[in-house]
Amino acid sequence: GFLVDTMGATELPDGSIMEERSAVLGLSSRSFVRHVLVGSERHTQCYEFGDDESLQDLLGINHCQVHGEPFRLEMWNVSNPGRRAGDGERAMIEALMQGVLKYIQAES
């Protein structure tokens, strides 16, 4: 599939796919996602672990449901409650705020 062939993800013995995402545009840190495909239901679950390489801190699950007639995609997220205030969050907010401040200064 695309994730394994193109993105370098790893197919696990249980059929799920583990993806390690690199930082995107300097706005996020490396993150880990386990994709579970429920083909008979045309449903994908993406277990988001953030930068937790041990895969113990589940942040939430993204869902994608494919509907046939008429064709449409239904997507939603179920986040685990918790405080998110680590280095990854700081790096993302800092990059965002630097862009905002540059924009404001350029407009002044």
PDB file as gemmi writes it, atoms N, CA and C in Angstrom:
CRYST1    1.000    1.000    1.000  90.00  90.00  90.00 P 1                      
ATOM      1  N   GLY A   1       0.800  -1.184   0.000  1.00  0.00           N  
ATOM      2  CA  GLY A   1       0.000   0.000   0.000  1.00  0.00           C  
ATOM      3  C   GLY A   1       0.851   1.260   0.000  1.00  0.00           C  
ATOM      4  N   PHE A   2       0.202   2.364  -0.118  1.00  0.00           N  
ATOM      5  CA  PHE A   2       0.864   3.666  -0.215  1.00  0.00           C  
ATOM      6  C   PHE A   2       1.780   3.954   0.968  1.00  0.00           C  
ATOM      7  N   LEU A   3       1.285   3.735   2.193  1.00  0.00           N  
ATOM      8  CA  LEU A   3       2.094   4.067   3.370  1.00  0.00           C  
ATOM      9  C   LEU A   3       3.382   3.255   3.420  1.00  0.00           C  
ATOM     10  N   VAL A   4       3.297   1.970   3.102  1.00  0.00           N  
ATOM     11  CA  VAL A   4       4.480   1.106   3.143  1.00  0.00           C  
ATOM     12  C   VAL A   4       5.390   1.384   1.955  1.00  0.00           C  
ATOM     13  N   ASP A   5       4.829   1.430   0.748  1.00  0.00           N  
ATOM     14  CA  ASP A   5       5.631   1.576  -0.467  1.00  0.00           C  
ATOM     15  C   ASP A   5       6.233   2.957  -0.637  1.00  0.00           C  
ATOM     16  N   THR A   6       5.490   3.993  -0.273  1.00  0.00           N  
ATOM     17  CA  THR A   6       5.927   5.365  -0.549  1.00  0.00           C  
ATOM     18  C   THR A   6       6.430   6.105   0.683  1.00  0.00           C  
ATOM     19  N   MET A   7       5.789   5.888   1.826  1.00  0.00           N  
ATOM     20  CA  MET A   7       6.105   6.671   3.015  1.00  0.00           C  
ATOM     21  C   MET A   7       7.042   5.957   3.992  1.00  0.00           C  
ATOM     22  N   GLY A   8       7.443   4.733   3.680  1.00  0.00           N  
ATOM     23  CA  GLY A   8       8.393   4.021   4.540  1.00  0.00           C  
ATOM     24  C   GLY A   8       7.791   3.467   5.813  1.00  0.00           C  
ATOM     25  N   ALA A   9       6.466   3.307   5.850  1.00  0.00           N  
ATOM     26  CA  ALA A   9       5.817   2.732   7.029  1.00  0.00           C  
ATOM     27  C   ALA A   9       6.097   1.229   7.077  1.00  0.00           C  
ATOM     28  N   THR A  10       5.798   0.616   8.215  1.00  0.00           N  
ATOM     29  CA  THR A  10       6.071  -0.797   8.437  1.00  0.00           C  
ATOM     30  C   THR A  10       4.779  -1.553   8.687  1.00  0.00           C  
ATOM     31  N   GLU A  11       4.577  -2.635   7.926  1.00  0.00           N  
ATOM     32  CA  GLU A  11       3.413  -3.479   8.180  1.00  0.00           C  
ATOM     33  C   GLU A  11       3.747  -4.421   9.325  1.00  0.00           C  
ATOM     34  N   LEU A  12       2.878  -4.474  10.325  1.00  0.00           N  
ATOM     35  CA  LEU A  12       3.082  -5.303  11.506  1.00  0.00           C  
ATOM     36  C   LEU A  12       2.415  -6.666  11.323  1.00  0.00           C  
ATOM     37  N   PRO A  13       2.841  -7.673  12.112  1.00  0.00           N  
ATOM     38  CA  PRO A  13       2.272  -9.022  11.969  1.00  0.00           C  
ATOM     39  C   PRO A  13       0.752  -9.077  12.094  1.00  0.00           C  
ATOM     40  N   ASP A  14       0.147  -8.161  12.863  1.00  0.00           N  
ATOM     41  CA  ASP A  14      -1.306  -8.179  13.026  1.00  0.00           C  
ATOM     42  C   ASP A  14      -2.042  -7.517  11.856  1.00  0.00           C  
ATOM     43  N   GLY A  15      -1.285  -7.050  10.848  1.00  0.00           N  
ATOM     44  CA  GLY A  15      -1.893  -6.417   9.685  1.00  0.00           C  
ATOM     45  C   GLY A  15      -2.000  -4.910   9.781  1.00  0.00           C  
ATOM     46  N   SER A  16      -1.767  -4.353  10.964  1.00  0.00           N  
ATOM     47  CA  SER A  16      -1.793  -2.895  11.098  1.00  0.00           C  
ATOM     48  C   SER A  16      -0.498  -2.327  10.513  1.00  0.00           C  
ATOM     49  N   ILE A  17      -0.460  -1.017  10.345  1.00  0.00           N  
ATOM     50  CA  ILE A  17       0.689  -0.348   9.744  1.00  0.00           C  
ATOM     51  C   ILE A  17       1.191   0.722  10.700  1.00  0.00           C  
ATOM     52  N   MET A  18       2.497   0.684  10.998  1.00  0.00           N  
ATOM     53  CA  MET A  18       3.115   1.684  11.877  1.00  0.00           C  
ATOM     54  C   MET A  18       3.828   2.713  11.011  1.00  0.00           C  
ATOM     55  N   GLU A  19       3.470   3.974  11.245  1.00  0.00           N  
ATOM     56  CA  GLU A  19       4.063   5.072  10.495  1.00  0.00           C  
ATOM     57  C   GLU A  19       4.789   6.010  11.452  1.00  0.00           C  
ATOM     58  N   GLU A  20       6.011   6.357  11.093  1.00  0.00           N  
ATOM     59  CA  GLU A  20       6.755   7.389  11.815  1.00  0.00           C  
ATOM     60  C   GLU A  20       6.763   8.617  10.930  1.00  0.00           C  
ATOM     61  N   ARG A  21       6.100   9.665  11.401  1.00  0.00           N  
ATOM     62  CA  ARG A  21       6.017  10.907  10.628  1.00  0.00           C  
ATOM     63  C   ARG A  21       7.128  11.842  11.077  1.00  0.00           C  
ATOM     64  N   SER A  22       7.766  12.479  10.115  1.00  0.00           N  
ATOM     65  CA  SER A  22       8.800  13.447  10.449  1.00  0.00           C  
ATOM     66  C   SER A  22       8.160  14.803  10.692  1.00  0.00           C  
ATOM     67  N   ALA A  23       8.957  15.719  11.181  1.00  0.00           N  
ATOM     68  CA  ALA A  23       8.464  17.078  11.417  1.00  0.00           C  
ATOM     69  C   ALA A  23       7.962  17.666  10.109  1.00  0.00           C  
ATOM     70  N   VAL A  24       6.870  18.414  10.176  1.00  0.00           N  
ATOM     71  CA  VAL A  24       6.257  19.002   8.986  1.00  0.00           C  
ATOM     72  C   VAL A  24       6.419  20.515   9.031  1.00  0.00           C  
ATOM     73  N   LEU A  25       7.154  21.060   8.093  1.00  0.00           N  
ATOM     74  CA  LEU A  25       7.339  22.511   7.947  1.00  0.00           C  
ATOM     75  C   LEU A  25       7.819  23.175   9.236  1.00  0.00           C  
ATOM     76  N   GLY A  26       8.480  22.411  10.093  1.00  0.00           N  
ATOM     77  CA  GLY A  26       8.956  22.973  11.347  1.00  0.00           C  
ATOM     78  C   GLY A  26       7.860  23.251  12.350  1.00  0.00           C  
ATOM     79  N   LEU A  27       6.605  22.827  12.040  1.00  0.00           N  
ATOM     80  CA  LEU A  27       5.488  23.119  12.933  1.00  0.00           C  
ATOM     81  C   LEU A  27       5.177  21.967  13.879  1.00  0.00           C  
ATOM     82  N   SER A  28       5.807  20.834  13.687  1.00  0.00           N  
ATOM     83  CA  SER A  28       5.534  19.708  14.576  1.00  0.00           C  
ATOM     84  C   SER A  28       6.796  18.875  14.724  1.00  0.00           C  
ATOM     85  N   SER A  29       6.786  18.032  15.728  1.00  0.00           N  
ATOM     86  CA  SER A  29       7.917  17.145  15.920  1.00  0.00           C  
ATOM     87  C   SER A  29       7.591  15.794  15.307  1.00  0.00           C  
ATOM     88  N   ARG A  30       8.523  14.899  15.372  1.00  0.00           N  
ATOM     89  CA  ARG A  30       8.320  13.540  14.899  1.00  0.00           C  
ATOM     90  C   ARG A  30       7.157  12.926  15.664  1.00  0.00           C  
ATOM     91  N   SER A  31       6.343  12.125  14.971  1.00  0.00           N  
ATOM     92  CA  SER A  31       5.205  11.502  15.644  1.00  0.00           C  
ATOM     93  C   SER A  31       4.989  10.086  15.116  1.00  0.00           C  
ATOM     94  N   PHE A  32       4.249   9.294  15.891  1.00  0.00           N  
ATOM     95  CA  PHE A  32       4.024   7.888  15.580  1.00  0.00           C  
ATOM     96  C   PHE A  32       2.531   7.607  15.493  1.00  0.00           C  
ATOM     97  N   VAL A  33       2.151   6.865  14.451  1.00  0.00           N  
ATOM     98  CA  VAL A  33       0.742   6.553  14.197  1.00  0.00           C  
ATOM     99  C   VAL A  33       0.636   5.076  13.808  1.00  0.00           C  
ATOM    100  N   ARG A  34      -0.333   4.375  14.406  1.00  0.00           N  
ATOM    101  CA  ARG A  34      -0.618   2.991  14.013  1.00  0.00           C  
ATOM    102  C   ARG A  34      -1.964   2.991  13.291  1.00  0.00           C  
ATOM    103  N   HIS A  35      -1.943   2.542  12.032  1.00  0.00           N  
ATOM    104  CA  HIS A  35      -3.137   2.502  11.189  1.00  0.00           C  
ATOM    105  C   HIS A  35      -3.739   1.104  11.244  1.00  0.00           C  
ATOM    106  N   VAL A  36      -5.018   1.036  11.558  1.00  0.00           N  
ATOM    107  CA  VAL A  36      -5.744  -0.236  11.573  1.00  0.00           C  
ATOM    108  C   VAL A  36      -6.849  -0.141  10.539  1.00  0.00           C  
ATOM    109  N   LEU A  37      -6.807  -1.046   9.546  1.00  0.00           N  
ATOM    110  CA  LEU A  37      -7.791  -1.051   8.474  1.00  0.00           C  
ATOM    111  C   LEU A  37      -8.810  -2.146   8.741  1.00  0.00           C  
ATOM    112  N   VAL A  38     -10.068  -1.753   8.818  1.00  0.00           N  
ATOM    113  CA  VAL A  38     -11.152  -2.713   8.982  1.00  0.00           C  
ATOM    114  C   VAL A  38     -11.869  -2.755   7.635  1.00  0.00           C  
ATOM    115  N   GLY A  39     -11.299  -3.536   6.712  1.00  0.00           N  
ATOM    116  CA  GLY A  39     -11.760  -3.554   5.336  1.00  0.00           C  
ATOM    117  C   GLY A  39     -13.205  -3.958   5.178  1.00  0.00           C  
ATOM    118  N   SER A  40     -13.659  -4.921   5.970  1.00  0.00           N  
ATOM    119  CA  SER A  40     -15.035  -5.384   5.831  1.00  0.00           C  
ATOM    120  C   SER A  40     -16.036  -4.281   6.173  1.00  0.00           C  
ATOM    121  N   GLU A  41     -15.604  -3.314   6.967  1.00  0.00           N  
ATOM    122  CA  GLU A  41     -16.467  -2.194   7.345  1.00  0.00           C  
ATOM    123  C   GLU A  41     -16.097  -0.907   6.605  1.00  0.00           C  
ATOM    124  N   ARG A  42     -15.048  -0.978   5.758  1.00  0.00           N  
ATOM    125  CA  ARG A  42     -14.533   0.194   5.039  1.00  0.00           C  
ATOM    126  C   ARG A  42     -14.234   1.339   6.000  1.00  0.00           C  
ATOM    127  N   HIS A  43     -13.485   0.990   7.027  1.00  0.00           N  
ATOM    128  CA  HIS A  43     -13.201   1.914   8.128  1.00  0.00           C  
ATOM    129  C   HIS A  43     -11.703   1.855   8.459  1.00  0.00           C  
ATOM    130  N   THR A  44     -11.113   3.017   8.708  1.00  0.00           N  
ATOM    131  CA  THR A  44      -9.713   3.104   9.121  1.00  0.00           C  
ATOM    132  C   THR A  44      -9.643   3.799  10.477  1.00  0.00           C  
ATOM    133  N   GLN A  45      -8.834   3.244  11.369  1.00  0.00           N  
ATOM    134  CA  GLN A  45      -8.572   3.870  12.669  1.00  0.00           C  
ATOM    135  C   GLN A  45      -7.089   4.203  12.728  1.00  0.00           C  
ATOM    136  N   CYS A  46      -6.767   5.443  13.061  1.00  0.00           N  
ATOM    137  CA  CYS A  46      -5.375   5.888  13.173  1.00  0.00           C  
ATOM    138  C   CYS A  46      -5.111   6.247  14.630  1.00  0.00           C  
ATOM    139  N   TYR A  47      -4.330   5.411  15.303  1.00  0.00           N  
ATOM    140  CA  TYR A  47      -3.993   5.617  16.707  1.00  0.00           C  
ATOM    141  C   TYR A  47      -2.804   6.564  16.772  1.00  0.00           C  
ATOM    142  N   GLU A  48      -3.020   7.761  17.322  1.00  0.00           N  
ATOM    143  CA  GLU A  48      -2.014   8.829  17.363  1.00  0.00           C  
ATOM    144  C   GLU A  48      -1.270   8.794  18.702  1.00  0.00           C  
ATOM    145  N   PHE A  49       0.069   8.640  18.640  1.00  0.00           N  
ATOM    146  CA  PHE A  49       0.886   8.583  19.844  1.00  0.00           C  
ATOM    147  C   PHE A  49       1.789   9.805  20.003  1.00  0.00           C  
ATOM    148  N   GLY A  50       1.669  10.783  19.122  1.00  0.00           N  
ATOM    149  CA  GLY A  50       2.535  11.955  19.215  1.00  0.00           C  
ATOM    150  C   GLY A  50       3.994  11.539  19.101  1.00  0.00           C  
ATOM    151  N   ASP A  51       4.853  12.149  19.897  1.00  0.00           N  
ATOM    152  CA  ASP A  51       6.283  11.834  19.819  1.00  0.00           C  
ATOM    153  C   ASP A  51       6.690  10.696  20.759  1.00  0.00           C  
ATOM    154  N   ASP A  52       5.710   9.969  21.319  1.00  0.00           N  
ATOM    155  CA  ASP A  52       5.985   8.861  22.244  1.00  0.00           C  
ATOM    156  C   ASP A  52       6.377   7.600  21.473  1.00  0.00           C  
ATOM    157  N   GLU A  53       7.673   7.399  21.328  1.00  0.00           N  
ATOM    158  CA  GLU A  53       8.205   6.263  20.575  1.00  0.00           C  
ATOM    159  C   GLU A  53       7.865   4.919  21.225  1.00  0.00           C  
ATOM    160  N   SER A  54       7.582   4.925  22.528  1.00  0.00           N  
ATOM    161  CA  SER A  54       7.237   3.679  23.231  1.00  0.00           C  
ATOM    162  C   SER A  54       5.789   3.265  22.960  1.00  0.00           C  
ATOM    163  N   LEU A  55       5.009   4.145  22.350  1.00  0.00           N  
ATOM    164  CA  LEU A  55       3.606   3.893  21.986  1.00  0.00           C  
ATOM    165  C   LEU A  55       2.743   3.583  23.208  1.00  0.00           C  
ATOM    166  N   GLN A  56       3.035   4.246  24.313  1.00  0.00           N  
ATOM    167  CA  GLN A  56       2.270   4.060  25.544  1.00  0.00           C  
ATOM    168  C   GLN A  56       1.283   5.184  25.801  1.00  0.00           C  
ATOM    169  N   ASP A  57       1.554   6.392  25.266  1.00  0.00           N  
ATOM    170  CA  ASP A  57       0.718   7.562  25.524  1.00  0.00           C  
ATOM    171  C   ASP A  57      -0.187   7.828  24.324  1.00  0.00           C  
ATOM    172  N   LEU A  58      -1.332   7.155  24.289  1.00  0.00           N  
ATOM    173  CA  LEU A  58      -2.270   7.329  23.184  1.00  0.00           C  
ATOM    174  C   LEU A  58      -2.964   8.681  23.325  1.00  0.00           C  
ATOM    175  N   LEU A  59      -2.762   9.554  22.334  1.00  0.00           N  
ATOM    176  CA  LEU A  59      -3.362  10.883  22.360  1.00  0.00           C  
ATOM    177  C   LEU A  59      -4.809  10.852  21.884  1.00  0.00           C  
ATOM    178  N   GLY A  60      -5.082   9.994  20.919  1.00  0.00           N  
ATOM    179  CA  GLY A  60      -6.433   9.910  20.389  1.00  0.00           C  
ATOM    180  C   GLY A  60      -6.475   9.011  19.174  1.00  0.00           C  
ATOM    181  N   ILE A  61      -7.676   8.816  18.657  1.00  0.00           N  
ATOM    182  CA  ILE A  61      -7.869   7.961  17.494  1.00  0.00           C  
ATOM    183  C   ILE A  61      -8.632   8.749  16.432  1.00  0.00           C  
ATOM    184  N   ASN A  62      -8.050   8.822  15.234  1.00  0.00           N  
ATOM    185  CA  ASN A  62      -8.722   9.413  14.085  1.00  0.00           C  
ATOM    186  C   ASN A  62      -9.445   8.298  13.341  1.00  0.00           C  
ATOM    187  N   HIS A  63     -10.673   8.556  12.951  1.00  0.00           N  
ATOM    188  CA  HIS A  63     -11.479   7.573  12.233  1.00  0.00           C  
ATOM    189  C   HIS A  63     -11.810   8.092  10.846  1.00  0.00           C  
ATOM    190  N   CYS A  64     -11.843   7.182   9.866  1.00  0.00           N  
ATOM    191  CA  CYS A  64     -12.299   7.506   8.521  1.00  0.00           C  
ATOM    192  C   CYS A  64     -13.218   6.381   8.061  1.00  0.00           C  
ATOM    193  N   GLN A  65     -14.457   6.737   7.781  1.00  0.00           N  
ATOM    194  CA  GLN A  65     -15.461   5.772   7.336  1.00  0.00           C  
ATOM    195  C   GLN A  65     -15.823   6.088   5.888  1.00  0.00           C  
ATOM    196  N   VAL A  66     -15.728   5.088   5.024  1.00  0.00           N  
ATOM    197  CA  VAL A  66     -16.101   5.257   3.622  1.00  0.00           C  
ATOM    198  C   VAL A  66     -17.546   4.802   3.449  1.00  0.00           C  
ATOM    199  N   HIS A  67     -18.365   5.666   2.849  1.00  0.00           N  
ATOM    200  CA  HIS A  67     -19.757   5.341   2.537  1.00  0.00           C  
ATOM    201  C   HIS A  67     -19.870   5.209   1.028  1.00  0.00           C  
ATOM    202  N   GLY A  68     -20.714   4.275   0.577  1.00  0.00           N  
ATOM    203  CA  GLY A  68     -20.794   3.967  -0.842  1.00  0.00           C  
ATOM    204  C   GLY A  68     -21.764   4.796  -1.647  1.00  0.00           C  
ATOM    205  N   GLU A  69     -23.029   4.751  -1.335  1.00  0.00           N  
ATOM    206  CA  GLU A  69     -24.056   5.395  -2.156  1.00  0.00           C  
ATOM    207  C   GLU A  69     -24.849   6.410  -1.351  1.00  0.00           C  
ATOM    208  N   PRO A  70     -24.677   7.678  -1.595  1.00  0.00           N  
ATOM    209  CA  PRO A  70     -23.673   8.248  -2.484  1.00  0.00           C  
ATOM    210  C   PRO A  70     -22.297   8.206  -1.814  1.00  0.00           C  
ATOM    211  N   PHE A  71     -21.257   8.191  -2.646  1.00  0.00           N  
ATOM    212  CA  PHE A  71     -19.904   8.113  -2.094  1.00  0.00           C  
ATOM    213  C   PHE A  71     -19.605   9.333  -1.236  1.00  0.00           C  
ATOM    214  N   ARG A  72     -19.072   9.098  -0.044  1.00  0.00           N  
ATOM    215  CA  ARG A  72     -18.620  10.190   0.830  1.00  0.00           C  
ATOM    216  C   ARG A  72     -17.687   9.607   1.886  1.00  0.00           C  
ATOM    217  N   LEU A  73     -16.870  10.477   2.452  1.00  0.00           N  
ATOM    218  CA  LEU A  73     -15.972  10.115   3.551  1.00  0.00           C  
ATOM    219  C   LEU A  73     -16.453  10.812   4.815  1.00  0.00           C  
ATOM    220  N   GLU A  74     -16.551  10.062   5.877  1.00  0.00           N  
ATOM    221  CA  GLU A  74     -16.903  10.617   7.187  1.00  0.00           C  
ATOM    222  C   GLU A  74     -15.665  10.482   8.063  1.00  0.00           C  
ATOM    223  N   MET A  75     -15.215  11.587   8.645  1.00  0.00           N  
ATOM    224  CA  MET A  75     -13.999  11.568   9.468  1.00  0.00           C  
ATOM    225  C   MET A  75     -14.273  12.228  10.802  1.00  0.00           C  
ATOM    226  N   TRP A  76     -13.692  11.650  11.861  1.00  0.00           N  
ATOM    227  CA  TRP A  76     -13.817  12.235  13.183  1.00  0.00           C  
ATOM    228  C   TRP A  76     -12.648  11.789  14.045  1.00  0.00           C  
ATOM    229  N   ASN A  77     -12.464  12.490  15.152  1.00  0.00           N  
ATOM    230  CA  ASN A  77     -11.371  12.209  16.085  1.00  0.00           C  
ATOM    231  C   ASN A  77     -11.947  12.043  17.481  1.00  0.00           C  
ATOM    232  N   VAL A  78     -11.417  11.070  18.198  1.00  0.00           N  
ATOM    233  CA  VAL A  78     -11.744  10.892  19.609  1.00  0.00           C  
ATOM    234  C   VAL A  78     -10.434  11.095  20.372  1.00  0.00           C  
ATOM    235  N   SER A  79     -10.324  12.222  21.059  1.00  0.00           N  
ATOM    236  CA  SER A  79      -9.101  12.549  21.801  1.00  0.00           C  
ATOM    237  C   SER A  79      -9.193  12.043  23.227  1.00  0.00           C  
ATOM    238  N   ASN A  80      -8.081  11.517  23.708  1.00  0.00           N  
ATOM    239  CA  ASN A  80      -8.010  11.155  25.114  1.00  0.00           C  
ATOM    240  C   ASN A  80      -7.831  12.429  25.928  1.00  0.00           C  
ATOM    241  N   PRO A  81      -8.528  12.537  27.052  1.00  0.00           N  
ATOM    242  CA  PRO A  81      -8.352  13.739  27.872  1.00  0.00           C  
ATOM    243  C   PRO A  81      -6.935  13.809  28.430  1.00  0.00           C  
ATOM    244  N   GLY A  82      -6.447  14.998  28.585  1.00  0.00           N  
ATOM    245  CA  GLY A  82      -5.122  15.158  29.174  1.00  0.00           C  
ATOM    246  C   GLY A  82      -4.528  16.496  28.818  1.00  0.00           C  
ATOM    247  N   ARG A  83      -3.525  16.865  29.566  1.00  0.00           N  
ATOM    248  CA  ARG A  83      -2.824  18.120  29.328  1.00  0.00           C  
ATOM    249  C   ARG A  83      -1.712  17.874  28.329  1.00  0.00           C  
ATOM    250  N   ARG A  84      -1.630  18.692  27.326  1.00  0.00           N  
ATOM    251  CA  ARG A  84      -0.600  18.586  26.301  1.00  0.00           C  
ATOM    252  C   ARG A  84       0.285  19.814  26.404  1.00  0.00           C  
ATOM    253  N   ALA A  85       1.395  19.673  27.065  1.00  0.00           N  
ATOM    254  CA  ALA A  85       2.263  20.834  27.281  1.00  0.00           C  
ATOM    255  C   ALA A  85       3.728  20.416  27.312  1.00  0.00           C  
ATOM    256  N   GLY A  86       4.144  19.595  26.354  1.00  0.00           N  
ATOM    257  CA  GLY A  86       5.526  19.140  26.310  1.00  0.00           C  
ATOM    258  C   GLY A  86       6.342  19.898  25.282  1.00  0.00           C  
ATOM    259  N   ASP A  87       7.531  19.391  25.006  1.00  0.00           N  
ATOM    260  CA  ASP A  87       8.428  20.023  24.043  1.00  0.00           C  
ATOM    261  C   ASP A  87       7.822  20.082  22.643  1.00  0.00           C  
ATOM    262  N   GLY A  88       7.093  19.032  22.256  1.00  0.00           N  
ATOM    263  CA  GLY A  88       6.469  19.022  20.931  1.00  0.00           C  
ATOM    264  C   GLY A  88       5.452  20.130  20.771  1.00  0.00           C  
ATOM    265  N   GLU A  89       4.622  20.309  21.776  1.00  0.00           N  
ATOM    266  CA  GLU A  89       3.610  21.366  21.728  1.00  0.00           C  
ATOM    267  C   GLU A  89       4.263  22.749  21.745  1.00  0.00           C  
ATOM    268  N   ARG A  90       5.300  22.899  22.561  1.00  0.00           N  
ATOM    269  CA  ARG A  90       6.011  24.178  22.610  1.00  0.00           C  
ATOM    270  C   ARG A  90       6.617  24.520  21.258  1.00  0.00           C  
ATOM    271  N   ALA A  91       7.255  23.537  20.624  1.00  0.00           N  
ATOM    272  CA  ALA A  91       7.883  23.791  19.326  1.00  0.00           C  
ATOM    273  C   ALA A  91       6.845  24.206  18.289  1.00  0.00           C  
ATOM    274  N   MET A  92       5.695  23.559  18.303  1.00  0.00           N  
ATOM    275  CA  MET A  92       4.653  23.883  17.337  1.00  0.00           C  
ATOM    276  C   MET A  92       4.119  25.297  17.571  1.00  0.00           C  
ATOM    277  N   ILE A  93       3.849  25.652  18.817  1.00  0.00           N  
ATOM    278  CA  ILE A  93       3.319  26.983  19.135  1.00  0.00           C  
ATOM    279  C   ILE A  93       4.363  28.066  18.859  1.00  0.00           C  
ATOM    280  N   GLU A  94       5.631  27.797  19.183  1.00  0.00           N  
ATOM    281  CA  GLU A  94       6.677  28.786  18.920  1.00  0.00           C  
ATOM    282  C   GLU A  94       6.776  29.098  17.431  1.00  0.00           C  
ATOM    283  N   ALA A  95       6.772  28.063  16.599  1.00  0.00           N  
ATOM    284  CA  ALA A  95       6.869  28.286  15.152  1.00  0.00           C  
ATOM    285  C   ALA A  95       5.661  29.069  14.648  1.00  0.00           C  
ATOM    286  N   LEU A  96       4.492  28.725  15.125  1.00  0.00           N  
ATOM    287  CA  LEU A  96       3.277  29.434  14.729  1.00  0.00           C  
ATOM    288  C   LEU A  96       3.335  30.893  15.168  1.00  0.00           C  
ATOM    289  N   MET A  97       3.718  31.145  16.406  1.00  0.00           N  
ATOM    290  CA  MET A  97       3.762  32.509  16.928  1.00  0.00           C  
ATOM    291  C   MET A  97       4.833  33.354  16.232  1.00  0.00           C  
ATOM    292  N   GLN A  98       5.962  32.744  15.891  1.00  0.00           N  
ATOM    293  CA  GLN A  98       6.992  33.492  15.166  1.00  0.00           C  
ATOM    294  C   GLN A  98       6.455  33.973  13.819  1.00  0.00           C  
ATOM    295  N   GLY A  99       5.701  33.115  13.136  1.00  0.00           N  
ATOM    296  CA  GLY A  99       5.094  33.513  11.872  1.00  0.00           C  
ATOM    297  C   GLY A  99       4.097  34.633  12.048  1.00  0.00           C  
ATOM    298  N   VAL A 100       3.276  34.555  13.091  1.00  0.00           N  
ATOM    299  CA  VAL A 100       2.290  35.603  13.365  1.00  0.00           C  
ATOM    300  C   VAL A 100       2.995  36.921  13.676  1.00  0.00           C  
ATOM    301  N   LEU A 101       4.017  36.881  14.513  1.00  0.00           N  
ATOM    302  CA  LEU A 101       4.740  38.109  14.875  1.00  0.00           C  
ATOM    303  C   LEU A 101       5.416  38.729  13.657  1.00  0.00           C  
ATOM    304  N   LYS A 102       6.016  37.925  12.784  1.00  0.00           N  
ATOM    305  CA  LYS A 102       6.630  38.453  11.572  1.00  0.00           C  
ATOM    306  C   LYS A 102       5.579  39.137  10.697  1.00  0.00           C  
ATOM    307  N   TYR A 103       4.417  38.525  10.592  1.00  0.00           N  
ATOM    308  CA  TYR A 103       3.339  39.102   9.798  1.00  0.00           C  
ATOM    309  C   TYR A 103       2.892  40.448  10.383  1.00  0.00           C  
ATOM    310  N   ILE A 104       2.721  40.486  11.696  1.00  0.00           N  
ATOM    311  CA  ILE A 104       2.275  41.720  12.366  1.00  0.00           C  
ATOM    312  C   ILE A 104       3.320  42.821  12.185  1.00  0.00           C  
ATOM    313  N   GLN A 105       4.609  42.480  12.349  1.00  0.00           N  
ATOM    314  CA  GLN A 105       5.662  43.470  12.193  1.00  0.00           C  
ATOM    315  C   GLN A 105       5.723  44.000  10.762  1.00  0.00           C  
ATOM    316  N   ALA A 106       5.521  43.132   9.796  1.00  0.00           N  
ATOM    317  CA  ALA A 106       5.550  43.555   8.391  1.00  0.00           C  
ATOM    318  C   ALA A 106       4.396  44.472   8.053  1.00  0.00           C  
ATOM    319  N   GLU A 107       3.264  44.271   8.724  1.00  0.00           N  
ATOM    320  CA  GLU A 107       2.081  45.092   8.481  1.00  0.00           C  
ATOM    321  C   GLU A 107       2.148  46.437   9.196  1.00  0.00           C  
ATOM    322  N   SER A 108       3.026  46.581  10.206  1.00  0.00           N  
ATOM    323  CA  SER A 108       3.080  47.824  10.984  1.00  0.00           C  
ATOM    324  C   SER A 108       3.859  48.896  10.286  1.00  0.00           C  
TER     325      SER A 108                                                      
END                                                                             
